[in-house]
Structures are given as C-alpha cells and as structure tokens.
Amino acid sequence: MDYAKVKSYAKINLGLSITGRDNGYHSLESVVVTVDLCDVISIVKRKKDKLVGVTMSGLGSEQIPFESNNAVKAARAFIERYDTCGVDISIRKNIPMGAGLGGSSADISGVLRAMSRLFGTPDWELKALADGLGSDCGYMLYGGYAQIGGRGEKVSFIDSSFPLDIGILLPKTPVSTAECYKKYDEMNVRERGDFMQNIRAAIFSSDKRALGQALCNSLYAPACALNPDVEKACRELAAFDPFGVGMTGSGSAVFAIFENDSFLRYAKSRYSGSCEFIMTKTKLPAREDKNGGRKTY
C-alpha cells in the first residue's frame, strides 16, 4: 500500500469552561462534537528518503509556511516514532482557519490517521503522539461527542448518536487564541458551574431545546471584546429563533442549533449579513481501540 486518503472533521465546542492554569497554560473542560465539515488529506509514500513534502489548497492555506505547517510536524513526528520512510502530503482545506473549529488539529490528526493506515500501525497507539502535537488532537483522532479536560488530552467519549442540524456564521475577521486567553485573564470572567452537566444531560436525553439553552463558552466575552463581529454574528443567528446560539473555541465562528434541516435551510436562504453561512450536521465517526471498542483516555 503506497497511498492513503482520509477525511478529518471539524469540531464544535458545545460548552467550554476554564478550570485553571497548568505550567503556564490554561486548563479547560469542554463538551465537543464533530461536524461534517472536513479537510481531505492524501498521503503517498516516498521511496528513497525520510523527507516530508506538503501541498495545501483552499482557504488561503497555500500561504502557510512549510516549517510551521502542522501537517509537516505531524508527519515528522510519526516518521521518528515508527522509523518509516518519508511521505508527500496533499491537503484540501475546507475547515476555516482561525475560527475555533479545530482546523489545525484536524490536519494533525488526519495526517496521523492516514500514516497509520499507510504503514499499518494501530490507531489506538496514536493518541500520545497526537497529544504532544497540539490541544484537542487526541480527541480529533476519533471525534464524536466527548468531554475533554486539561489541555485537551483528557478525553471521555459520550456514547450518543444524537443528531444536530447546525448553522455556522464565520465573521470575516478572526480572533487570536492567545489574545483571547489573555483578555480572559484581564476580564476576570465569572465561570458558570452548572452548564457542563446540563449539556451532558441534554445529549443523553436527545433534547435539542435543553441543549440550546445550556450552550455556554467562557471565552465568549473576551472574544467579543476583541472582535465585535462575534457578538453581531450571534445576534444575527438568534434572529432566526434557533434552540440556542454559541461560540466555538476562542472564536470567531459562532453556531446555532436548529430544530431540523428545513429550518436550517430556511435560515441560510434568508441570511443577508456579511458572514459566511455554513450548514452542517453532527458527524459521528467510528472509534476503534485495541479491543475493537470505544475507549476513554
């Protein structure tokens, strides 16, 4: 086998709470789910060396410097860990960058999964490698509903196939993750203590209305302070009377949970603001471990 191709999916934070600091980094607790917006990653073996090549296309990804490309970092880490030959990577970007949708983590996890398939290493061995490359990368290897903690390395999968119809608004201006966390510290945001439990309960009971009411993100106020377009986008989505509106990650993307696909399509057809409107649904890929079942890390 000389070629492998995978889809790597975006994620949405249904709830996000900052729980403290650890070695200079913010630790968090979050309930996340993957959606069917994805990057497409293709990998081909090189025959005579351990070098890594990469070609990016879409959404301005062509401008990403080679040495800071997360796909390259992931491939190099895999080659060093498993002593394989080099690879050439091709990525078609569909996940907007700098929006809180996990695009860079998706590329890392997608490269690792594709190389695991290419070289015959088991998926369940990849999590430690993924965790060392970036926040949420271990979770993004598998996707679905999960509660994550720490810097994203603690993953507890939520056994649910609860389908959601989700509309995403993407403001034209991004939010810097580093600046958002800095602003969070400056603003002394008060954390809500109950919403994570309410989000989990709504997922287990497949209650879209309760889930919409429970959406919460501790980085929302800092993101709005840095970029007023985030708050404006939330108001624009709320005007369509969805079950709930939230922000994913540190922004700038915001999302709404709609009653069904028809309401979502209606909202997109009527939206006249300046943001890009993306229609998406939950994506619940299969997760495999060495025992053939689901695993909590």
C-alpha positions in Angstrom: 0.0 0.0 0.0 1.6 3.3 -1.1 -1.4 5.7 -0.8 -3.9 6.6 1.9 -6.7 9.2 1.9 -8.8 10.3 4.9 -11.3 13.0 5.8 -10.6 14.9 9.0 -13.6 16.6 10.6 -14.2 20.0 12.3 -15.3 20.2 15.9 -17.7 22.5 17.8 -17.5 23.3 21.5 -21.0 23.0 22.9 -19.6 24.1 26.3 -16.2 25.4 27.4 -15.1 26.4 30.8 -11.6 27.5 32.0 -10.7 25.5 35.1 -7.3 26.9 36.0 -3.7 27.1 34.8 -1.1 24.4 34.5 2.6 25.1 33.7 1.6 28.5 32.2 -1.2 27.1 30.1 -4.9 27.4 30.7 -6.6 24.1 31.5 -10.2 23.7 30.5 -13.3 21.5 30.5 -15.4 21.2 27.3 -18.1 19.2 25.7 -17.4 18.8 22.0 -18.8 17.1 18.9 -17.5 16.7 15.4 -19.5 18.0 12.4 -19.4 17.0 8.7 -17.2 19.9 7.6 -13.9 18.3 6.8 -10.4 18.6 5.3 -9.4 15.9 2.8 -5.9 14.5 3.4 -4.0 12.3 0.9 -0.6 10.8 1.6 1.8 9.0 -0.7 5.0 7.1 0.4 8.3 8.4 -0.7 10.6 5.6 -1.9 14.2 6.6 -1.0 14.2 9.0 1.9 12.5 10.2 5.1 11.6 13.7 3.8 8.2 15.2 4.0 6.5 17.2 1.3 3.2 19.0 1.5 0.8 20.7 -0.9 -2.0 22.8 0.5 -5.1 24.1 -1.4 -8.1 26.1 -0.4 -9.0 29.0 2.0 -5.6 30.6 1.7 -3.8 27.6 3.1 -1.2 27.9 0.3 0.4 30.7 2.2 1.2 28.6 5.3 5.0 28.5 5.7 6.4 25.0 5.3 8.3 24.8 8.6 5.2 26.0 10.6 2.8 23.7 8.8 1.1 21.4 11.4 0.8 18.6 8.8 4.5 18.5 8.3 5.1 18.5 12.1 2.7 15.5 12.5 4.3 13.6 9.6 7.8 14.1 11.0 6.7 13.0 14.5 5.2 9.8 13.0 8.3 9.1 11.0 10.5 9.5 14.0 8.3 7.4 16.2 7.9 4.5 13.8 11.0 4.8 11.7 9.2 4.9 8.4 10.1 6.3 5.0 9.0 9.8 4.1 5.7 10.9 2.7 4.2 13.5 0.4 1.0 15.1 1.8 -1.8 16.8 -0.1 -4.5 18.7 1.9 -7.6 20.3 0.6 -8.7 22.7 3.2 -12.5 23.1 3.9 -12.3 23.9 7.6 -11.9 27.7 8.0 -8.6 28.6 9.8 -8.5 30.6 13.0 -12.2 30.2 13.6 -12.3 27.8 16.7 -13.4 24.8 14.5 -10.2 22.8 15.1 -8.8 23.1 11.6 -5.1 22.7 12.6 -5.9 19.9 15.0 -7.9 18.2 12.2 -4.9 18.3 9.9 -2.6 16.9 12.6 -4.9 14.0 13.5 -5.8 13.4 9.8 -2.1 13.0 8.9 -1.5 10.7 11.8 -4.5 8.5 10.9 -3.6 8.4 7.2 0.0 7.4 8.0 -1.2 4.8 10.5 -3.3 3.3 7.7 -0.4 3.6 5.2 2.2 1.9 7.5 -0.1 -0.5 9.4 0.3 0.9 12.9 -2.8 0.6 15.2 -4.9 3.8 15.6 -5.1 3.4 19.4 -1.3 4.0 19.7 -1.5 7.4 18.2 -3.1 9.4 21.0 0.1 10.1 22.9 1.7 11.2 19.7 -1.2 13.5 18.9 -1.4 15.0 22.4 2.2 16.1 22.1 1.5 18.0 18.9 -1.4 20.2 19.9 -4.5 20.7 22.0 -7.6 18.6 21.1 -5.5 16.5 18.6 -6.0 13.3 20.6 -9.8 13.8 20.6 -9.8 14.7 16.9 -8.3 11.3 16.0 -11.7 9.8 16.9 -14.3 12.5 17.0 -18.0 12.2 18.0 -19.4 13.5 21.3 -16.9 13.8 24.1 -16.0 15.7 27.3 -12.4 16.8 27.3 -10.2 18.3 30.0 -6.8 19.6 30.9 -5.2 20.9 27.7 -7.4 18.6 25.7 -5.5 15.4 26.5 -8.2 14.0 28.9 -10.9 12.6 26.7 -14.1 10.9 27.9 -16.3 9.8 25.0 -20.0 10.3 25.3 -22.0 7.4 23.9 -24.6 9.2 21.9 -25.7 9.4 18.2 -27.8 12.5 18.9 -28.1 14.2 15.5 -28.0 18.0 15.3 -28.6 20.5 12.5 -26.1 23.3 12.9 -25.7 26.6 11.2 -22.3 28.3 11.5 -21.6 32.0 10.8 -18.0 32.9 10.1 -17.0 36.6 10.6 -14.5 38.0 8.1 -12.1 38.9 10.9 -10.5 36.2 13.1 -9.9 36.1 16.9 -6.3 35.3 18.1 -6.5 32.4 20.5 -3.5 33.7 22.5 -5.1 37.2 22.7 -8.4 35.7 23.7 -7.0 33.8 26.7 -5.0 36.9 27.7 -8.2 39.0 27.6 -10.0 36.3 29.6 -7.4 36.8 32.4 -7.8 40.5 32.2 -11.6 40.4 32.4 -11.8 38.0 35.4 -14.7 36.2 33.8 -17.0 34.5 36.2 -17.5 30.8 35.5 -20.9 29.1 35.5 -20.8 25.9 37.4 -23.8 24.0 36.1 -23.8 24.2 32.3 -21.5 21.3 31.5 -23.7 18.9 33.5 -26.8 20.3 31.7 -25.2 19.9 28.3 -24.4 16.2 29.0 -27.9 15.6 30.3 -29.4 17.2 27.2 -27.2 15.0 24.9 -28.2 11.8 26.8 -31.9 12.7 26.6 -31.6 13.9 23.0 -33.3 17.2 23.9 -32.3 19.9 21.4 -34.1 22.6 23.2 -32.4 21.9 26.5 -29.1 21.7 24.8 -29.6 25.0 23.1 -30.4 26.6 26.4 -27.3 25.1 28.1 -24.7 26.3 25.5 -22.0 28.3 27.2 -18.4 29.4 26.5 -16.2 31.2 29.0 -14.2 32.8 26.1 -17.3 34.4 24.6 -17.0 37.7 26.4 -13.2 38.1 25.8 -13.7 37.2 22.1 -16.5 39.8 21.7 -14.2 42.4 23.4 -11.5 41.7 20.9 -13.9 41.3 17.9 -17.4 42.9 18.0 -18.2 40.9 14.9 -18.6 37.8 17.1 -21.4 39.3 19.1 -23.0 40.7 15.9 -22.9 37.2 14.3 -24.6 35.7 17.4 -27.4 38.3 17.2 -27.9 37.6 13.5 -28.2 33.8 14.2 -30.5 34.4 17.2 -32.9 36.4 14.9 -33.9 33.0 13.3 -35.1 31.7 16.7 -33.0 28.6 16.9 -32.9 26.4 20.0 -29.6 28.1 21.0 -26.6 30.1 19.9 -23.0 29.7 21.0 -19.4 30.3 20.0 -16.9 27.5 19.3 -13.4 27.5 20.7 -12.0 31.0 21.1 -14.0 32.2 18.0 -14.5 33.8 15.7 -17.0 31.2 14.4 -20.4 31.1 16.1 -23.1 28.5 15.6 -26.8 27.8 16.2 -28.7 24.6 16.8 -31.9 24.4 14.7 -34.9 22.3 15.1 -34.4 20.4 11.8 -32.7 20.6 8.4 -35.7 22.6 6.9 -35.3 25.4 9.5 -31.6 25.4 8.9 -32.0 25.8 5.2 -34.6 28.5 5.6 -32.2 30.5 7.8 -29.4 30.2 5.3 -31.8 31.3 2.4 -32.9 34.4 4.4 -29.5 35.4 5.9 -28.3 38.7 4.4 -25.4 39.6 6.7 -21.7 39.9 5.9 -20.6 36.5 7.4 -20.2 33.2 5.5 -23.1 30.9 6.5 -22.2 27.2 6.6 -24.7 24.4 7.0 -23.5 21.4 8.8 -24.6 18.3 10.8 -23.0 16.2 13.6 -20.6 13.6 12.3 -20.1 10.6 14.5 -17.2 8.5 13.0 -16.4 5.0 14.3 -13.8 4.9 17.1 -11.6 1.8 17.4 -9.2 0.8 20.1 -7.1 -2.3 20.5 -10.1 -4.2 21.9 -12.3 -3.2 19.0 -14.5 -0.9 21.1 -14.7 2.6 22.5 -12.1 3.9 24.8 -11.7 6.7 27.4 -8.3 8.3 27.9 
